[in-house]
Amino acid sequence: MDEPLSEKPSDELERMMAETEACLAELRHEVQRRRQTAQSIEIDNLETHLKEARVKWGELKRFFEIVLQELRR
């Protein structure tokens, strides 16, 4: 069973802190890498997203043209 922190020697606590800080640094690096990867993927797909958006805006425009024609009758 682990001894309570209050009973551990200071050098052991410092070692534990160093390990924890190293682990946190690795985690931060991995999170940053994943964010950059996701962002790069979205940037690579930006042209496709824009094309799809234009098509959808075009469909919306046609819809409103039909609605206006119906209202003018």
Stockholm file with secondary structure:
# STOCKHOLM 1.0

chainA/1-73         MDEPLSEKPSDELERMMAETEACLAELRHEVQRRRQTAQSIEIDNLETHLKEARVKWGELKRFFEIVLQELRR
#=GR chainA/1-73 SS CCCCGGGSCHHHHHHHHHHHHHHHHHHHHHHHHHHHHHHHHHHHTHHHHHHHHHHHHHHHHHHHHHHHHHHHC
#=GC SS_cons        CCCCGGGSCHHHHHHHHHHHHHHHHHHHHHHHHHHHHHHHHHHHTHHHHHHHHHHHHHHHHHHHHHHHHHHHC
//
